[in-house]
């Protein structure tokens, strides 16, 4: 059973390969590399759907059913709470299981050994230090762009399970939340749902499992009870599904309700989130094609001009380039300054937060009565991550705000290159637009007089128009709003530089993809993704922590360690991000200018023969057609409201 | 066997507790302190069990909402007395008390009135209870302290009262966390002598239950009833035991694997063999053991002697590792007081034999 619409995806990859073919025959290497990377990335980019719930709600059973497994080798099931680690499942042609350990080691294991790492029975209190398992295989139920994630049950006696969950939840794109009819929704489950909500996961598939073991009235009662509570905490659930994961696992997909459930998940993925991945992909392709189209348009337009005309246009271009140089340097410097200032403030704030966290923890431990010490010791991993998160949050939010503002400002002030109708090149800067190369000089039009040229310019015109549309589309499409609705604004405003002008140099896709991804990984994402989990000691030995002073010592050590890690690893990485953004934006404009210039120079020095003009027009037409085709697909996409 | 009156046992337990508790404060070594604190907890529990007057012994049956407490009780009683509580709506515990005739009585928290109805049959009892949870549930639910149901059932002799408590843990719409549980907590603390903790085999024990147990009944709970375990092999039962033994931090609860559902069915069918298979008679025997006042006193005595043995053994081991003189383990003034208390009492002498080797 397909969980996503694979065909759409394949079509998209085919489309991008067609574009690649045309570009290869154009001989444009930069764009070719960019598109190849985009395709690779797209093929690996997966939508993360996590199965969440308390212990013993049937998560692993459902997962096995979704994967289409006949046994529980990959996601072990037991009468006692089984899963003790996070397992990520992906489709691949060959079976492979990789264990990633906390200390950075990794190991490939056979499927039958998975049990040794992911179950409480064989890996008690995670003494093996497993971080995550990645399991790949030709799972019949799993589609290529989906990653299914099995998680340990929340609120079990095993405290490290909660810590793992806490760190993982922000990474999920959507969740399946499992409850049972027998056990009414309780505080632990509400807490878990609140975490899902806090992580801005827009979509929750809420299912009552084990309906085969409960009476109809019990299920009805549970639905009423759950609906009321969900409304109370503000978690929006369209429907409460009724399933029996066990029946599905045993082969009765239709009768178990899981088939219908999967159908809805598939529809959702196809309609909403799955699209985000493809939108991102398509916009990346467009951004790579854009300079090529511009150059083609300019070249075609130039083909009917005299060498003198082109010379003067080139001079104008050089002139303009010099003029904007100081302007862009200024914008870059302003940005760099704002960025590093934000990082400085953040770094400074970290020290305060650190001492605050230490104080809070110490007093919390001190206030704990003697009789509760051992239970506190057990809860420590969760308490630690949560305290750190809570106190770091305001600082991270402030940081994100200033960084976002800096990004917006950079886009507003940075010069842009426009290729307007019929190959007219304009550079927008603070001093206003300057048209450098009038596309069809009056004399030239007359002189050319041939059908060929008009065919060429018509193509050029349509390409320019396409470009306009393409980039206008990017403003709505490029937003990698995968993870969070709230951060949409952050992503979008960054990615949608100026929707007012005709064609603008759109944000380099790579800039949007790399650093913002980190930002988008959750409200505290800048600092805590991958670090929150560090607050959970490698192997937490509760037995040794019966004394308050030892607990205090251990937790302080841990907090200090985490903050040091942020200082030595995250801060430099964030600093570097600022540089990357500047470099990318500079590179992109340079690339465009260069291609336009090259096109003009080519046109001046080697007057294209009629044959070449035909060839160029052909390229232009083919690219145009491909982009148009892509857009038809996207018209549908953009009509779907973005998740907010 | 010697005869110690309950009063004497009480004094000895008190003194023993003083000795252990003060010595725990006195020690600087973490390990010793925590072991002595553990001993104090056990003694506090023993003390609590003795305090309860002999004519009334309340066994509380607690567990999460919907784990099947009522079904289990029905199987145990052989009568469908315990009402099925659908959803976590009824907040008051229901006491099943021995009485010649069926009768329902309501006790309020803030009123002297005790409305009471005699009932023709069990059906009428159910109707009465259902009426209460429907009509008074929302408004008066929190004011009803408890409801007692009198019935002439064989198990309810010798002052045994079985309390069916409302489930805890379920979230309540429009209610602050824990408000619902407060009533139950108060009842457990004030009136219940012994707790049987019902858990569902296939749900295991979770964090919230554990913390509830720690705070409110760990000291008076020696029995975990694992219901719904009809399809659990003995190997799985053993694994269950091992997995959750830690919940009681050092104490050794008994795990009773039963099936409330199968038991209730067997009762209806009067099928003794199936009843046995469902584990019900074993559980019944365990309850009877607790009910008998003399048996209870014996159990307490046995418990503290075992404790003294354990302490002796542990301290000796510890001393061997540390090479420290024995006499330093007790706080001197506590020790003198302890020695002076009831020197002739046989129980005391037995305890001294274990604790006194340190002199």
Interface residues (C-beta under 8 A of the other chain):
Chain A: X54 X55 X56 X79 X80 X81 X120 X121 X155 X156 X157 X159 X162 X182 X183 X184 X185 X186 X187 X188 X189 X190 X217 X218 X221 X225 X228 X229 X232 X370 X371 X372 X374 X375 X546 X547 X550
Chain B: X30 X34 X37 X41 X64 X65 X66 X86 X87 X88 X169 X170 X171 X173 X174 X177 X200 X201 X202 X203 X204 X205 X206 X207 X208 X210 X211 X214 X232 X236 X239 X240 X243 X244 X246 X247 X249
